[in-house]
Amino acid sequence: MARADRPALMPAAVGGPPSTESVGRAVEAVWRIESARIVGALARYTGDFELAEDVAQEAVAQALVTWSRDGVPANPVGWLLTTARRRAIDGFRRRSTLDERYALLAGQLAEGEASSGSAPPRDRSDDLLWDPDRVDDDALALMFVACHPVLSPEARVALTLRVVGGLTSEEIARAVLVPVSTVQARITRAKKTIGAAGVPFALPPAEERRGRLGGVLSVLYVIFTEGSTATTGDSLLRPDLAYEAIRLARMLAALLPAEPEVHGLLALFELTAARFPARTGPDGEAVLLADQDRHRWDRSAIRRGLAAIGRAAALGRGLGPYGLQAAIAACHASAPSVPQTDWERIALLYEALGRVAPSPVVELNRAVAVAMVNGPQQALAIVDELVATDRLTGSYLLPSVRGELLGQLGRTTQARSELELAARLCRNVRERAVLLRKAAALA
C-alpha cells in the first residue's frame, strides 16, 4: 500500500558520505515509522517471532555503520529487510538446521541476487519480503501475536509497544509506570513464551479475534496517548506515534467492522488528533485548550471521528469505554469555545465512564468538568478524595488540577505550591513550562 504521507529518505548527495548524526536520524526515522511492517514481514518470512525481532535490530545496527560509509539507500526499508533476511539465514546456518525452511530461504535469496552479483542488499520495493498486498496484514498479525492469551496483560502491552509501536524500553517504562529493567524482562520473557508455545505468525481465526481484541485496543491506546502528549522530552507531541496508532486503528476497523469499540477507539484518535495543529505555538510551546485557535483544528479529522462514533453507535450495543471517551472528545470538537462547550454532558459522560471503566484519571477529568458546571468547590472535593486515597501518587496531573481549583477559589499560596509540585513531577519540558507560568502568575 502506497504511503504518500511517509517521509522519503534520499541517498546521500554526491560529494561525500553523510554525517553520523544525519544517518542516526535517518535510521531512527525509518525504524520509528516502519518497525511494525519490518518485524511483521520478517516474522512471516522466517516463521520465528523472536528471530524476526532480533535480526531486525541487527540490521538497524548494521545500517548505522554501512549508511555512514555508503550513504542512505533510496529504499532504506528494503535494505533493512534484505540485511535482516541474510542475518536470519546465517542464524539457520549456524544452527545447522539445513531443513526445508532454510532451503527455501536460501533459494529465494539466490534467485533474487543471481543477476546482480549480490554484494549490496537489493534496493527493490517489490521484494518478496515487502509484498504491498501483505504488509498491513503483517502489522495486524503482529499485533494479535503480541496480544496472545499465553502472555500476561503486562507482557502484551510491553511486547506490542516494542515491536509494533517501535518504542524504546525507556519510553515503555514511562508509559506503563514501571522500571526499565522490568520492561526489558517482560519483553524477553514474552518472546520466549511465544516461541515455546509455538504461536503461529498469522491473523487468528475470526472466532478468536474478539478474545484478543481488548489487549490490542489497549496497546493502541497507550501508543496514541504517548504520541498525543509525550511523557518526557522537549516536544509536547509525538505525531509519528499518534498517526501510526490511527493507521493501525483504521486497519483494525476495516478488519473488524462489527466491533463498536474498534470504531470508538478510532473516533477518539481522530477527534483528539484534530486538535494537534493548534496545540503548539510557533516555537513548540504548549497552547491550552482555552487559547487554541479552533480555526486551525483539522475539520477533516473531526468529520472522520464523528463518522466513526456514528458507526459505533449504529451497531446497537452501546458505547464502551473508548466510545464514551470519543463522545467526550466530540463535545469539545463541536463547541465554538470553552464556555460554550456542553460541560453538563461531558460530566455525565465521565460519570458513565467511571462506572464502565473506573480509574483515578477518569475521576480527575470528571472533577474538571464538574468545576465548569457547578464550580471549583464541588470539584475540589472529588480531587481531595483522590489525594486522601493516595490513588495518583507521583503523577503531576493531580497537583496540577488541584492547583487550578485552589486558584479559582482564591487560595493562591496553596495553589502556587500545588502547581510548583506538579512542575517538579512533570517530565515533559513543554508542559512543565505551562505549569511554571501558571504558578508565577499567582505570585
C-alpha positions in Angstrom: 0.0 0.0 0.0 1.5 3.3 -1.0 2.0 5.8 1.8 2.2 9.3 0.5 2.4 10.8 4.0 5.6 8.9 4.9 8.9 10.8 4.6 11.2 9.8 1.7 14.8 9.3 2.8 17.1 10.0 -0.2 20.6 8.7 -0.8 23.5 10.8 0.2 24.3 13.7 -2.1 27.4 13.5 -4.3 30.4 14.9 -2.5 30.9 12.6 0.4 29.2 10.3 2.9 26.5 11.8 5.2 27.4 12.7 8.8 27.0 10.1 11.6 24.3 12.3 13.1 22.3 12.6 9.9 22.5 8.8 9.4 21.4 8.2 13.0 18.3 10.4 12.4 17.5 8.6 9.2 17.8 5.2 10.8 15.7 6.3 13.7 13.0 7.7 11.4 12.8 4.6 9.3 12.6 2.4 12.4 10.0 4.6 14.2 7.7 4.7 11.1 8.2 1.2 9.7 9.2 -1.1 12.6 5.8 -2.9 12.7 5.9 -3.7 9.0 9.6 -4.7 9.1 9.2 -7.1 12.0 5.9 -8.3 10.7 7.3 -9.1 7.3 10.3 -10.9 8.9 8.1 -12.9 11.2 6.0 -14.1 8.3 9.2 -14.8 6.3 11.1 -16.7 9.0 8.2 -18.2 11.0 10.0 -17.2 14.1 8.8 -14.2 16.1 11.8 -13.8 18.3 14.3 -14.3 15.5 12.4 -11.7 13.4 12.8 -9.0 16.1 16.5 -9.9 16.8 17.6 -9.8 13.1 15.7 -6.6 12.6 17.7 -5.0 15.4 20.9 -6.4 14.0 20.0 -4.8 10.6 19.4 -1.5 12.2 22.8 -1.7 13.9 24.4 -2.5 10.6 22.7 0.4 8.9 24.3 2.9 11.3 27.7 1.6 10.1 27.1 1.0 6.4 24.9 4.1 5.7 27.6 6.3 7.3 30.1 4.9 4.8 28.0 4.4 1.6 25.1 6.9 2.1 21.4 6.3 2.9 19.9 4.0 0.2 17.0 5.1 -1.9 14.9 2.3 -0.3 16.0 2.1 3.3 13.2 -0.3 4.3 14.2 -2.7 1.5 17.8 -2.5 2.6 16.9 -3.3 6.2 14.7 -6.2 5.2 17.3 -7.8 2.9 20.0 -7.4 5.5 17.8 -8.8 8.2 16.9 -11.7 6.0 20.6 -12.5 5.5 21.1 -12.5 9.2 18.2 -14.9 9.6 19.8 -17.3 7.0 23.1 -17.0 8.8 21.4 -18.0 12.0 19.9 -21.0 10.4 23.3 -22.0 9.1 24.9 -21.6 12.5 22.3 -23.9 14.0 23.0 -26.4 11.2 19.3 -26.6 10.5 19.5 -27.3 6.8 15.9 -28.2 6.6 13.2 -27.3 4.2 12.8 -23.8 5.6 16.5 -23.0 5.1 16.5 -24.4 1.6 13.5 -22.2 0.7 15.0 -19.1 2.2 18.4 -19.6 0.6 16.8 -20.5 -2.7 14.8 -17.3 -2.7 17.8 -15.2 -1.8 20.0 -16.8 -4.6 17.3 -16.4 -7.2 16.9 -12.7 -6.4 20.6 -12.0 -6.5 21.7 -14.1 -9.4 21.6 -11.2 -11.9 23.2 -8.5 -9.8 26.3 -10.1 -8.3 24.6 -9.7 -4.9 27.2 -7.8 -2.9 25.0 -4.9 -1.5 21.4 -5.5 -0.3 18.9 -5.2 -3.2 17.0 -1.9 -3.3 13.7 -3.2 -4.6 10.3 -2.1 -3.3 8.7 -5.3 -4.7 10.9 -7.6 -2.8 9.2 -10.9 -1.8 9.5 -9.9 1.9 7.9 -6.5 1.3 4.8 -7.6 -0.6 2.5 -4.5 -0.7 -0.6 -6.8 -0.5 0.7 -8.3 2.7 2.3 -5.5 4.8 -0.9 -4.4 6.5 -1.9 -7.9 7.3 1.6 -8.5 8.7 1.3 -5.5 11.0 -2.1 -6.6 12.3 -0.9 -10.2 12.7 2.0 -8.8 14.7 -0.5 -7.1 17.0 -2.6 -10.2 17.6 0.5 -12.4 18.1 1.9 -9.9 20.7 -1.5 -9.9 22.4 -1.8 -13.7 22.5 -3.5 -15.2 25.6 -0.4 -17.1 26.6 1.1 -13.8 27.7 0.2 -11.8 30.8 -1.6 -8.4 30.2 1.6 -6.6 31.2 3.7 -8.6 28.8 1.2 -8.0 25.9 1.5 -4.2 26.4 5.3 -4.2 26.7 5.8 -6.5 23.7 3.4 -4.8 21.4 4.7 -1.3 22.2 8.2 -2.7 21.5 7.6 -4.5 18.2 4.5 -2.7 16.8 4.9 0.8 18.2 8.7 0.8 18.0 9.1 2.4 21.4 12.3 2.0 23.4 12.3 0.3 26.7 12.7 3.6 28.5 9.6 5.0 26.7 7.6 2.0 27.5 8.7 2.2 31.2 7.4 5.8 31.4 4.2 4.9 29.7 3.3 2.0 32.0 5.0 3.4 35.1 7.4 0.6 35.9 11.2 0.4 36.0 13.1 -0.1 32.7 14.6 -3.4 33.9 11.1 -4.7 34.4 10.0 -3.8 30.9 13.1 -5.4 29.4 12.5 -8.6 31.4 8.8 -8.7 30.3 9.8 -8.3 26.6 12.4 -11.0 26.8 10.1 -13.4 28.6 7.2 -12.7 26.3 9.2 -13.5 23.2 10.5 -16.7 24.7 6.9 -17.7 25.8 5.6 -17.1 22.3 8.3 -19.3 20.9 7.9 -22.0 23.5 4.1 -22.1 22.9 4.5 -22.4 19.2 2.3 -19.4 18.5 1.9 -19.2 14.7 2.5 -15.9 13.0 -0.8 -15.3 11.3 -4.1 -13.4 11.8 -6.1 -15.6 14.2 -9.4 -17.1 13.0 -12.4 -14.8 13.4 -13.8 -16.6 16.4 -10.5 -16.0 18.3 -10.1 -12.3 17.5 -12.6 -10.9 20.0 -10.8 -12.6 22.9 -7.6 -10.8 22.0 -9.2 -7.6 20.9 -9.2 -5.9 24.3 -5.4 -6.3 24.5 -4.9 -4.9 21.0 -7.1 -1.9 21.7 -5.4 -1.1 25.0 -2.0 -1.2 23.4 -3.0 1.1 20.6 -4.5 3.5 23.2 -1.2 3.6 25.1 0.7 4.3 21.8 -1.6 7.1 20.8 -1.6 8.6 24.3 2.2 8.8 24.2 2.0 10.4 20.8 -0.7 13.0 21.8 1.1 14.1 25.0 4.7 12.9 25.3 5.6 11.8 28.8 9.1 13.3 28.6 11.3 15.3 26.3 11.1 18.8 24.9 8.2 18.2 22.4 4.6 18.2 23.5 3.5 15.9 20.7 5.0 12.9 19.1 2.8 12.8 15.9 4.7 9.8 14.4 3.4 7.6 17.2 -0.1 9.1 17.2 -0.6 8.8 13.4 0.8 5.2 13.5 -1.8 4.3 16.1 -4.5 6.0 13.9 -3.3 4.0 10.9 -3.4 0.7 12.8 -6.8 1.6 14.3 -8.2 2.2 10.8 -6.9 -1.1 9.6 -8.4 -2.8 12.6 -11.8 -1.2 11.9 -11.7 -2.4 8.4 -10.9 -5.9 9.6 -13.5 -6.0 12.4 -16.3 -3.7 11.2 -18.9 -5.2 13.6 -16.9 -4.3 16.8 -18.2 -1.0 18.2 -15.2 -0.4 20.4 -12.8 -0.5 17.5 -14.8 2.3 15.9 -15.0 4.1 19.2 -11.2 4.0 19.6 -10.7 5.2 16.1 -13.1 8.1 16.7 -11.3 9.0 19.9 -8.0 9.1 18.0 -9.3 11.1 15.1 -11.1 13.7 17.3 -8.1 14.1 19.5 -5.6 14.4 16.7 -7.8 17.0 15.0 -6.6 19.5 17.6 -2.9 18.8 17.0 -2.3 21.8 14.7 -3.5 24.2 17.4 -1.9 22.6 20.4 1.5 24.1 19.9 2.8 27.5 19.1 5.4 28.7 16.6 8.3 27.7 19.0 6.7 24.4 20.0 5.2 25.8 23.3 2.0 24.2 24.6 -1.2 26.0 23.9 -4.0 25.4 26.3 -7.5 24.4 25.1 -8.9 27.8 26.0 -6.3 29.6 24.0 -6.3 27.4 20.9 -7.3 28.8 17.5 -10.2 26.5 16.7 -10.0 27.5 13.0 -6.7 25.5 12.9 -8.4 22.3 14.1 -8.4 19.7 11.3 -12.1 19.6 10.2 -11.5 16.5 8.0 -10.3 14.6 11.1 -13.3 15.8 13.0 -15.6 14.6 10.3 -13.9 11.2 10.3 -14.1 11.0 14.0 -17.8 11.8 14.2 -18.5 9.3 11.4 -16.6 6.6 13.4 -18.5 7.2 16.6 -21.7 7.2 14.5 -20.7 3.7 13.2 -20.0 2.6 16.8 -23.5 3.8 17.9 -25.2 2.3 14.9 -24.2 -1.2 15.9 -26.7 -1.0 18.7 -24.6 -2.5 21.5 -24.0 0.8 23.4 -20.7 2.7 23.8 -17.9 1.1 25.7 -15.0 2.9 27.4 -13.4 4.1 24.2 -16.7 5.1 22.7 -17.5 7.2 25.8 -14.2 9.0 25.6 -14.8 9.6 21.9 -18.2 11.1 22.8 -16.4 13.5 25.2 -13.9 14.4 22.5 -16.9 15.0 20.2 -18.3 17.6 22.6 -15.1 19.5 22.5 -14.8 19.2 18.7 -18.3 20.6 18.2 -18.0 23.5 20.6 -17.1 27.0 19.3 -15.3 27.9 22.6 -14.6 26.6 26.0 -17.5 28.5 27.7 -19.9 27.2 25.0 -18.9 23.6 25.5 -21.6 21.2 26.7 -19.9 20.6 30.1 -23.0 19.1 31.6 -22.9 16.3 29.0 -19.2 15.9 29.5 -19.7 15.5 33.2 -22.4 12.9 32.7 -20.2 11.0 30.2 -17.3 10.9 32.6 -19.7 9.6 35.3 -20.8 6.8 32.9 -17.1 6.2 32.0 -16.3 5.9 35.7 -18.9 3.1 36.1 -17.8 1.2 33.0 -14.0 1.7 33.4 -13.3 3.2 36.8 -9.9 4.9 37.3 -8.4 7.8 39.2 -7.7 9.6 35.9 -11.3 9.4 34.9 -12.3 10.9 38.3 -9.8 13.7 37.9 -11.2 14.5 34.5 -14.7 14.4 35.9 -13.7 16.9 38.5 -12.6 19.3 35.8 -16.0 19.0 34.1 -17.8 19.4 37.4 -15.9 22.6 38.1 -17.2 24.0 34.8 -20.7 23.1 35.7 -21.0 23.5 39.5 -17.9 25.5 40.4 -14.5 24.7 41.9 -15.6 23.8 45.4 -17.5 20.7 44.4 -14.7 19.7 42.1 -12.1 20.1 44.8 -14.0 17.6 47.0 -13.6 15.0 44.2 -9.8 15.8 43.9 -9.3 15.7 47.7 -10.8 12.3 47.8 -8.2 11.1 45.3 -5.5 12.7 47.5 -6.9 11.0 50.6 -7.0 7.6 49.0 -3.4 8.0 47.5 -4.6 6.9 44.1 -2.4 9.0 41.8 0.9 9.2 43.7 3.8 10.5 41.7 1.5 11.9 38.9 1.8 15.6 38.1 -1.9 15.6 36.9 -3.3 15.5 40.4 -1.5 18.6 41.9 -2.0 20.3 38.5 -5.8 20.1 38.7 -5.8 20.8 42.4 -3.7 23.9 41.9 -6.1 25.2 39.3 -9.1 24.7 41.5 -7.4 26.3 44.6 -6.5 29.2 42.4 -10.1 29.7 41.3 -11.1 29.6 45.0 -8.6 32.4 45.8 -6.3 30.2 47.8 -3.3 31.4 45.9 -0.5 30.3 48.2 -1.7 26.7 48.2 -2.5 26.9 44.5 1.1 28.0 43.7 2.5 25.3 45.9 0.5 22.6 44.1 1.4 23.9 40.6 5.1 24.0 41.6 4.8 20.4 42.8 3.2 19.5 39.5 6.0 21.1 37.6 8.6 19.1 39.5 6.8 15.9 38.8 6.2 16.7 35.1 8.9 15.2 32.8 7.8 17.0 29.6 9.6 20.3 29.1 6.6 22.0 27.4 4.0 21.0 29.9 6.4 21.9 32.8 6.7 25.4 31.3 3.0 25.9 31.3 2.7 24.8 34.9 5.5 27.2 36.0 3.9 30.1 34.1 0.6 29.4 36.0 2.4 29.3 39.3 4.3 32.5 38.6 1.1 34.3 37.6 -0.3 33.5 41.1 2.6 35.3 42.7 
